[in-house]
Amino acid sequence: MKLNLGIDAKPHMVKINAQLTCKVLELEQLLKEFKDVFEWTYKDLKGIPPKLAHHIIELETIVPLAH
């Protein structure tokens, strides 16, 4: 399930598990109340080196890809 914690002009989408047993409206209110604690872009991650924020998978070029 997707929730927009922003506004239509500047959406901030989050995904939550649709099988949660809590009340979705209460969860949405809680997330909106504390939306300022989320980082929405890499630029928002101030003080964290990009090397730590990016995930890179190095592949061996001699190993064939499985089908």
RAVEN-V622678 format. One record per helix or strand of 2 or more residues. SS is the DSSP state (h for helix, s for strand). FROM is the first residue (numbers start at 1). TO is the last residue. If there is no record, write none. Layout:
ss->[SS,SS]
from->[FROM,FROM]
to->[TO,TO]
This chain:
ss->[s,s,h,h,h,h]
from->[2,13,24,35,42,50]
to->[4,15,33,37,44,53]
